[in-house]
Amino acid sequence: MKVCMIFEGSYPYIHGGVSSWAHNLIRDLPDVEFVLWCIGAKEEDRGNFCYELPDNVSDVHEVFLDTALKLKYSRRYRDGFFTAKQHEELSNLFVSKKVDWDVLFELFQKRHINPADLMVSDIFTDLLMRDCETYYPNVGFSDYFYTVRSIVMPILFLIGQTVPDADMYHAVSTGYAGALGSLAAWKTGRPFLLTEHGIYTREREEELLRADWLVPRFRTLWIDFFYTLSDCAYSHASRITSLFQGAKRIQHEIGAAAERQLVIPNGIHEERFMDLPLKEEDENEIAIGAVVRIARIKDLKTMIYAFIEAEQILEVAKLYILGDTDDEEYREECVRVVRQSGFEDRIIFTGMVDVREYLQKFDFTLLTSISEGQPLSILESLAAGRPCIATDVGCCRELLLAEDGHGTAGMIVPPMNATLLANAIVLMGGDAYLRQHMAENGRARVNAFYTNRKMVSSYRRMYEEAWQASDSN
């Protein structure tokens, strides 16, 4: 059985929850052959992997979005080159409407259209002039032209790529990865499986609503484009998995067919953490950990401000921020806040470290993300007997407060609310009995529902069912 896993901006280039999940899943299915199809941002990242690939990874296909911006044009397409239907679907894509993707797949796979040639053609200009007059009559055409070009160039470049050979295709998000999975299903007739750790479309929407780099008039155009990509993935996938029931409901609201949906929770190697002893009471230090990539969506500034506020009361707390840096600019902003507050000796950025080793030092952990799926960092914290304070996003409430007979394993606060987070830190930090009680509940919940063994078994079953269904056809 050969599975082609499709990644966008994650494995094997950066560390993080999705990358850890992928690496462990591949490694724990040694009898399955994996091919990786990886979408990166910049060509300079080619071959720069953060992981030593498991032996059952037989090949890696890399494609980089900045390559699309370097394409040279060689010809101009004239009137009559595209059919009326192709014109219609190109226009739908340009205005981020619902698209018949199979028409575009055929156009870019069988006729080998060069996106750069399309961008300089009279056909492209005429379509955009018509759409600009219809939808953006009060916007300058050059602004509209370059916005649409920025939106569509990467996706048109991607759907012209050669599809790796495999028995099935498994994308770990919608977006560009989901579009490649859909292309593979169309091209080969083999199963396409889709897993979402977070709801990709909602995450992009949140980022775009806060973005200061785009023209406000085109914000909706960008957001609708990512919903168009989700529709592509949902319509072509034979199985659509999510990590918890809340995410499944959102997928269905966006367009996933209920009969194709399946919930497979994340799982961890709980044995690596279950044997860690609870931290002994230390009146001289309350050690708090945050296992997190340094990125804006993780909202570390709120965490830092809340810790500074709480430390005025606790007086003996330290915050350790463990993890790789996705956004150097944002890291510098966070470090500047720490420096200006005079808390360099109380807030420590460790970089990449052995999480298990550091968990032994912690009394509890924090997660302040604006958006999440089902965070592995919370599962590892609970397995280690460290309760967690987390924002009310994704599956965090379910992991910490589920009414499943295992009790409360942490606290939930609203996103981006430093005061309420500080109050929770003070409460958790000042009550050792509460921490011990939550620690027992967390370990029991992980052992019951979130083990790696259960997760791997579920994915193996999904692969086998897809393979059998493909063979029968």
Residue pairs with C-beta under 8 A, 6 or more apart in sequence:
1 31
1 32
1 33
1 167
1 168
1 463
1 464
1 467
2 32
2 33
2 34
2 35
2 58
2 165
2 166
2 167
2 168
3 32
3 33
3 34
3 35
3 166
3 167
3 168
3 169
3 170
3 463
4 34
4 35
4 36
4 37
4 164
4 165
4 166
4 168
4 169
4 170
4 184
5 11
5 22
5 26
5 34
5 35
5 36
5 37
5 170
5 171
5 172
6 37
6 38
6 39
6 169
6 170
6 171
6 172
6 177
6 178
6 180
6 181
6 184
7 18
7 22
7 36
7 37
7 38
7 39
7 172
7 173
7 177
8 39
8 172
8 173
8 175
8 176
8 177
9 39
9 40
9 41
10 16
10 18
10 19
10 22
10 172
11 18
11 19
11 22
11 23
11 36
11 38
11 51
11 172
12 19
12 23
12 36
12 38
12 49
12 50
12 51
12 53
12 60
13 38
13 40
13 45
13 48
13 49
13 50
14 50
14 293
14 324
14 326
15 50
15 293
15 323
15 324
15 352
16 293
16 324
16 326
17 197
17 373
17 375
17 376
17 377
18 172
18 173
18 197
19 50
19 51
20 376
21 197
21 266
21 376
22 172
23 51
23 54
24 269
24 452
25 455
25 456
25 459
26 32
26 34
26 54
26 56
26 57
27 54
27 56
28 452
28 456
29 56
29 456
29 459
29 460
29 463
30 54
30 55
30 56
31 56
32 56
32 460
32 463
33 56
33 58
34 54
34 56
34 57
34 58
35 57
35 58
35 59
35 60
35 61
35 164
35 165
35 166
36 53
36 57
36 59
36 60
36 61
37 61
37 63
37 164
37 169
37 180
38 60
38 61
38 62
38 63
39 63
39 64
39 65
39 158
39 176
39 177
39 180
40 46
40 62
40 63
40 64
40 65
41 64
41 65
41 66
42 64
42 65
42 66
43 64
43 66
43 67
45 64
46 62
46 64
47 62
50 324
53 60
59 164
61 164
63 158
63 161
65 154
65 157
65 158
65 176
67 157
68 115
68 153
68 154
68 156
68 157
68 158
69 153
71 114
71 115
71 116
71 153
71 157
72 116
73 114
73 116
73 117
73 119
73 120
74 114
74 116
74 117
75 114
75 117
76 117
76 120
76 121
76 122
77 113
77 117
77 118
77 121
77 122
77 123
78 121
78 122
78 123
79 122
79 123
81 123
82 90
82 107
82 123
85 100
85 103
86 103
86 104
86 107
87 123
87 127
89 99
89 100
89 101
89 103
89 104
90 104
90 127
91 127
91 130
91 131
92 98
92 99
92 100
93 99
93 104
93 152
93 155
93 228
94 127
94 128
94 131
94 148
94 152
95 131
95 135
95 221
96 151
96 221
96 222
96 224
96 225
96 227
96 228
97 224
97 228
98 228
98 231
99 228
99 231
99 232
101 179
101 182
101 186
101 232
101 235
101 236
102 186
104 156
104 159
105 159
105 182
105 183
105 186
105 187
107 113
108 156
108 159
108 160
109 159
109 160
109 183
109 187
112 160
113 156
113 160
114 160
115 152
115 153
115 156
115 157
115 160
118 124
118 156
119 149
119 153
125 145
128 141
128 144
128 145
128 148
129 141
131 144
132 139
132 141
132 144
132 145
136 144
136 217
139 215
139 217
139 218
143 215
143 217
143 218
144 218
147 214
147 215
147 218
147 221
148 221
151 221
151 222
151 225
154 176
155 176
155 179
155 229
158 176
158 179
158 180
158 183
159 179
159 180
159 183
161 180
161 183
163 180
163 183
163 184
163 187
163 188
164 184
165 188
166 184
166 188
166 190
167 190
167 191
167 467
167 470
168 190
168 191
168 192
168 193
168 463
168 466
168 467
168 470
169 180
169 181
169 184
169 185
169 188
169 190
169 191
169 192
169 193
170 181
170 192
170 193
170 194
170 195
170 463
171 177
171 178
171 180
171 181
171 192
171 193
171 194
171 195
171 233
171 237
172 195
172 196
172 197
173 195
173 196
173 197
173 200
174 194
174 196
174 200
174 201
174 226
174 229
174 230
174 232
174 233
174 234
175 200
175 201
175 204
175 226
175 229
175 230
175 233
176 229
178 194
178 200
178 229
178 230
178 232
178 233
178 237
179 229
179 232
179 233
181 192
181 193
181 194
181 233
181 236
181 237
182 192
182 232
182 233
182 235
182 236
182 237
184 190
184 192
185 191
185 192
185 236
185 237
185 238
186 236
189 473
190 470
191 238
191 239
191 466
191 467
191 469
191 470
192 236
192 237
192 238
193 237
193 238
193 239
193 241
193 462
193 463
193 466
194 233
194 234
194 237
194 239
194 240
194 241
195 241
195 242
195 264
196 240
196 241
196 242
196 243
196 247
196 251
196 373
197 243
197 266
197 373
197 374
198 247
198 371
198 372
198 373
198 394
199 247
199 250
199 251
199 254
199 373
200 226
200 230
201 226
201 227
201 229
201 230
201 254
202 250
202 371
203 297
203 371
204 223
204 226
205 223
205 226
206 297
206 370
206 371
207 296
207 297
208 214
208 219
208 222
208 223
209 219
209 223
211 219
214 222
227 254
230 254
230 255
231 254
231 255
234 240
234 251
234 254
234 255
234 256
234 257
235 255
237 260
238 260
238 466
238 469
239 260
239 262
239 462
239 466
240 251
240 256
240 257
240 260
240 261
240 262
241 261
241 262
241 263
241 264
241 462
242 248
242 251
242 261
242 262
242 263
242 264
243 263
243 264
243 265
243 266
243 373
243 374
243 394
243 395
244 263
244 265
244 374
244 394
244 395
244 398
245 263
245 398
246 394
246 395
246 398
247 263
247 373
247 374
247 394
247 395
248 261
248 263
251 261
252 258
252 261
262 462
264 455
264 458
264 459
264 462
265 374
265 449
265 450
265 454
265 455
266 373
266 374
266 376
266 379
266 450
266 455
267 379
267 450
267 451
267 452
267 453
267 454
267 455
267 456
268 376
268 379
268 380
268 383
268 446
268 450
268 451
268 452
269 452
270 383
270 446
270 447
270 450
270 451
270 452
272 356
272 383
273 356
273 359
273 380
273 383
273 384
274 383
274 384
274 443
274 447
276 356
276 359
276 360
276 384
276 385
277 360
277 385
278 385
278 436
278 439
279 287
279 360
279 361
279 362
279 363
279 386
281 432
283 316
284 316
285 316
285 317
285 318
286 314
286 316
286 317
286 318
286 363
286 429
287 317
287 318
287 320
287 361
287 362
287 363
288 307
288 317
288 318
288 319
288 320
288 362
288 363
288 364
288 365
288 366
288 425
288 429
289 319
289 320
289 322
289 358
289 359
289 361
289 362
289 364
289 365
289 366
289 381
289 386
290 300
290 303
290 319
290 320
290 321
290 322
290 323
290 365
290 366
290 367
290 368
291 322
291 323
291 355
291 365
291 377
291 380
291 381
292 298
292 300
292 321
292 322
292 323
292 367
292 369
292 377
293 323
293 324
293 325
293 326
294 300
294 321
294 323
294 324
294 325
294 326
294 327
294 330
294 331
294 334
294 349
295 326
295 327
295 330
296 327
296 330
297 369
297 370
297 371
298 367
298 368
298 369
298 370
299 368
299 369
299 370
299 391
299 415
299 416
300 321
300 330
300 334
300 368
301 333
301 334
301 337
302 368
302 415
302 416
302 417
302 418
302 421
303 319
303 321
303 366
303 368
303 421
304 319
304 334
304 337
304 338
304 341
304 343
304 347
305 337
305 418
305 422
306 368
306 418
306 419
306 421
306 422
306 425
307 317
307 319
307 343
307 346
307 347
307 366
307 422
307 425
308 341
308 343
308 347
309 418
309 419
309 422
310 317
310 422
310 423
310 425
310 426
310 429
311 317
311 343
311 346
313 426
314 425
314 426
314 429
314 430
317 346
317 425
317 429
318 346
318 347
318 348
319 346
319 347
319 348
319 366
320 348
320 350
320 358
320 361
320 362
321 347
321 348
321 349
321 350
322 350
322 351
322 352
322 353
322 355
322 358
323 351
323 352
324 351
324 352
325 331
325 351
331 349
334 349
335 349
338 344
338 347
350 358
355 380
356 384
359 365
359 380
359 381
359 384
359 386
360 384
362 381
362 386
363 386
363 428
363 429
363 432
363 435
364 381
364 386
364 387
364 388
364 389
364 410
364 428
364 429
364 435
365 377
365 378
365 381
365 386
365 387
365 388
365 389
366 388
366 389
366 390
366 421
366 425
367 375
367 377
367 378
367 388
367 389
367 390
367 391
367 396
368 390
368 391
368 415
368 421
369 375
369 390
369 391
369 393
369 394
369 415
370 391
370 393
370 415
370 416
371 393
371 394
372 391
372 393
372 394
372 395
372 396
373 394
373 395
374 394
374 395
374 399
375 390
375 394
375 395
375 396
375 399
378 388
378 390
378 396
378 399
378 400
378 410
379 399
379 446
379 450
381 387
381 388
381 442
382 388
382 399
382 409
382 410
382 442
382 443
382 445
382 446
383 442
383 443
383 446
383 447
385 439
385 440
385 442
385 443
386 439
386 442
387 400
387 409
387 410
387 411
387 428
387 434
387 435
387 438
387 439
387 442
388 399
388 400
388 409
388 410
388 411
388 442
389 410
389 411
389 412
389 413
389 421
389 424
389 425
389 428
390 396
390 399
390 400
390 410
390 411
390 412
390 413
391 412
391 413
391 414
391 415
391 416
391 421
392 412
392 413
392 414
392 415
393 415
396 412
397 412
399 409
399 410
399 445
399 450
400 408
400 409
400 410
400 411
400 412
400 442
401 408
401 409
401 410
401 412
402 445
404 445
404 448
404 449
406 441
406 444
406 445
406 448
407 437
407 438
407 440
407 441
407 444
408 437
408 438
408 441
409 438
409 439
409 441
409 442
409 445
410 438
410 442
411 424
411 427
411 428
413 420
413 421
413 424
414 420
427 434
428 434
428 435
